[in-house]
Amino acid sequence: MSSPINISNFESISDELDRLKTEHLIRRCDCVESAQGPRVRLADCTEKVLFCSNNYLNLAGDNRVIEAAVEAMRAYGFGAAAARLVSGTMRPHIELEEKMARFLRKEAALYLPSGWTANQALLTALPQKGDLVLIDRFDHASIIDAVRAGQAEFRTYRRDRPERLERMLAEGGYKHAFIVTESVFSMDGDTADIKTLVALKRRYGAILIVDEAHALGCIGPRGAGLCEEMGVLDEVDIIVAPLGKAVAATGGIIAGPRVVIDYLVNRARPFIYTTACPPAIAAGAAKAISIIEAEPERRRRLNDAAALLRARLTAIGLDIGQSTTHIVPVVLGEAEKAMAVSKSLYEAGYYVVAIRPPTVPPRTARLRISVQADHAQAQITGLCEALKAILKS
Ligand SMILES: Cc1ncc(COP(=O)(O)O)c(C=O)c1O
């Protein structure tokens, strides 16, 4: 047992925790006791239908992915035990990078331990003093924190007001301008207008960076994401591809021009000063990408499941915002209400955590419902019926 620590600062920390509890904003980690899938077993020994994971294509439990990882673990051991630039770069890392560069049709790719780190590496190293970085106001926290930590000036734009984005680009006064967007927005399930962003980047000579976290594997003829679906993959300068969602691995890929990747290897501190991902994870991710390319029916099933979910929620009178994808928000307002609805759903057999501020803006606490390709129709309609009954009561 460690001895009790008496630091006065801890009082303000516990005050803050008390405040979070009172305001229904306190967070905790639930424990899942089974592999991720359409159903999971939780630590309270109950099974629930899971509607809040990013395992969109159900590859987390795919035997071929597991075998690829196990085989690599036997060949290369468990951990890389060093940073990539020391002795931590192993054959599966290189093979994954080459595969992702081909998949995303870029000259080169770099594999980092997470999507968070990928955005940190890219956005703290590439934009320099005198540059301007323009980010969507609802971009992921990893993008926001990265531009805050970087050297360049940054400003936010609203995706429903592209004219404001254009005005900022037209004002000039910068060396280089960067536009950074998610493709599918993680909390709203709507999509960026990539074609307009491409047109603006061309008009003003800006550099366009797209984070495909929630589209990779799910959208596009080969599953390469929204940029592929829109036919502009070659026009987007740099793609960030977090691998913890549909690819069901962990890590983040940055794919772009060779010169950018070489620069990041030499200058991006979040790449240089961290231990490489276990090689088995890289091998599993590469296998998942092969499956994504070879099995478009997974995307069709996901789209069908998502369309059914959106239609049913709309039919019972719920506002799902602008969602057109497999991420469907049901905005409930105050955190207390979102927590209560989530708890009732849990008791009815559905696991959907409440998403609350600061992840989403004040008074927009919500259920962020995410479907998987392998959810049965009855599971989706069952969820909607349960939600309807709960909201009525
Ligand atoms: C758009 C986006 N980018 C980056 C990340 C971070 O990825 P990771 O979970 O691999 O750190 C997330 C995670 O949710 C995300 O939604």
The ligand as a Gaussian input file, in Angstrom:
#p B3LYP/6-31G(d) Opt

LIG

0 1
 C      -11.688000      11.681000     -36.315000
 C      -10.758000      11.019000     -35.361000
 N       -9.438000      11.210000     -35.496000
 C       -8.559000      10.633000     -34.654000
 C       -8.985000       9.834000     -33.619000
 C       -7.989000       9.231000     -32.692000
 O       -7.729000       7.926000     -33.090000
 P       -7.176000       6.865000     -32.026000
 O       -8.368000       6.387000     -31.264000
 O       -6.552000       5.818000     -32.885000
 O       -6.194000       7.571000     -31.171000
 C      -10.355000       9.602000     -33.443000
 C      -10.812000       8.736000     -32.325000
 O      -11.935000       8.599000     -31.987000
 C      -11.270000      10.219000     -34.328000
 O      -12.587000      10.043000     -34.178000

